[in-house]
């Protein structure tokens, strides 16, 4: 979407141009965020979006431009602290600037009701549902009890924190030094043996196992606690 700003005479108050650019950016962002809300609702994410638009660097002196196009820079997304590009498409001097933007996405999630030590297995009593800003951090929220109840805290957590997926992990299936079953698979065959785990392991983790012959192999912890290794 490119919008005409009119030919602003050089020397006209910069605040007038800033106001035009701010209004243009706000309209573009409003349309984009509304579309994101519709898509989010279709995906089952009941998020309430809020957008605040920052200001351009006051040291910038932009040449007059008849047509300015807002765009989302490559790699950026309308989530948390981000930026919106503005480029001049019709002017004596082409320019390209970036406007700071903050996008908040409020929705239901779980907030810790008490401090939790690292390594603690979380229970339903450790957090309560509340409306939080999902976009306050890049890590996805733990939006349902299944995403955190029975899992282990990866670090010390404080009361009031929103539970996010990088804060929890599956509990250890075994401790370091435990004897584990190893299933090594190759083309058309599978061999089962045992070895000693060189570290604690949780479901889905990659760990190393020392076999009876002294060889060390790597594998992934399966749901039943066995180690799946590829040959």
N, C-alpha and C positions, 0 to 999 in steps of 0.2 A: 504494500500500500504506500504510494507516494502522494504527498499532499503539497499543494502550492502554498508557499508562505508569502508570496508577493515579493517584489524587488525592494528589499530593505536598503535604503541608502546608507552608504558607509558614513559613519559618524552619527547615525541615529542612535538613540539610547540602546546600549547592549541589553538592558533589562527587557526591552520590548521583544528582541529576538529570542532571548532566553525564555520569555513567557510563551512565545509561539512554539518553540521547540518543546517546552514542557507540556503544553496542551496537546501537541501532536503525539508525543511519546505516551501520554496518559491515555489517549484514545486508542492507540495501537495496543498498548498493554491491556487495556480493559477488554478489547475484543479477544486477544489471545488468551487471557485468563478465563474469560467466560467459556471459550472453547475447551480449555483444559478442565473446567468444572464439569462440563457436559460429558467429556470423555471419562473423567474420573467417576462420575455417577454411574456411567454405563459399566465401568469396571468394578463397581461395588465400593468405591471409596467416597464416603460422604464428607468431602472436604469443603470448608468455607475459606475462600481465597481473599487475601488482602494484599494490596500492592502500594508501596510508597516509592516515589521517584525522587532521586537526589538531584544535585545541580552539577552543571558542567564546571570545569576548572575556570575560576573567574579570570585567569590570565589569558584565556583563549579570546581571540578576536576573529570571529568567523566572517568571511566575505559574504556579500549578499547572495542569496540563492533562491531561485524560483520554485524548485521542487526538491524536497527532502524526503528520503525514504528511511523509515525505521526498519531494523532487521536484527535478528538474533545472531550474534557471532558464532562461528563454528566452535563446537564443544561447550557452548553455554546453554543453560536451560532456565526456564522460568521457575526457579526453586531457590529459596534462601537468598543470600547475597549474590547478585549477579550483575550483568551489565547489558545495556541495550545499545546497539550501534545506530548511528545517524549518519547518512552520507548524502552529500549534495550531488544531485543528478543533472541539474541545469543551472549553471552559474559560470561566471568568468573564471573563478578559481574553484576547482573541485576539492572538497574536504571530506574527511571521515573522522568522526569523534565518537566517544563512548560515554554513556550516561549511567551512573550507578543506580541500581534498582534493588529493592528488597521485596521478595515475594514470600508471604506467610501463607501457610496452608493449615488451617485449624480443623482438627478432627478428633475422634475418640481414640485414646491410647491409655497406657497404664503408667502411673506415677508411683514411685516408691514411697511407702509410708514410714519407713525406718531405714537406718543405715544397714548395709549388708557387707560383710567381710568377703574378700576375695576367696573363691573356692567354696562358698556357701551354696547349698542347693536351695533354690527359691521355692517358696510355697505360696499358695493363693493369698495368704495373709500379709505378704510382703509388699503388695502394691494394690492400688485402687484405680478404677477407671476414671478418667477425667478428659476434658478437652485440652489439647496441647497443640503447639505449632510443630507439625511434622517436619517442616522445612528448616527448623532451627539448627539441624545437623544433617550432614549428608547421609549418615547411616540410617537405614529404614527403621521405623518404630516397630516394637513388638505389639502389634495391634490386637492380638487375641491371647487369652490365657495359654493356649496350646503352644504359643511361641516363646514362653518363658517359664511356666510352672514346671518344676522338676528338672530344670536346667541349672547349670552352675555359673556363678558370677565369675567373669574373667578378670575382674579387678575390684578394688574397693568401691562401693557405690554408696551415694548419700541420699538421705530422705529428700524428696522433692524432685529428684531426677526422673526424666522420662525414660522408661525402659526402651532400649534400642537393641537391634539384633546383634550388634558387635559387643554388647555387654554380657552376653550369656553364651554358653556352649553346652554341648551334651556332656553329661557326667562321665567320669572315667569308667570304662568297661573293665579295666584291670590296672594294676600298679606297675611301676618299673620293677623288673626282675621276675615278674610272674611268668609261669609257663603258659604259652599260648599255642593254639592249633593254627598251622599255616597251610593254606590251600594254594598251591602253585599251579597255575594253568598255562598251558601252551596250546598250539594248534591241534585240536582233537584229543587232548588228554588233560588229566588233572592229577596231581600228586599231593597227598596229605601227609604232613609230618608235624613235628613240634619244635619249638624253639623258645628262647628266653627274650621277653620284651625288654628293650634297652631304655624305654621310657614309659610313662603312663600313657594310655591310649583311650580316646573317646571315639564313638561311632563316627565314621567319615574322615577321621584323621589319618595322615600318612605317618607311619612309624617304622623304626628299624628293628629287626629281630636277629639275634645271634643263633644260628642253627647248631646242631650237635657237632658238626664237623668244623665249627669255628667260623664258617662263612657268615657274613652279615648281608641280609637282604632287606629290601623295603617292601611295604605293602600297605593296604588300606584296611582299617578296622571295619568289619561288617557288623550288621545288626546283632548277630548272635555272638559277637566277640571274637570270631575267628579273623585271621589276617589273610586277605586276598592278595596274592602276589602274582605278577605276570612273568613268564619266562620267555 
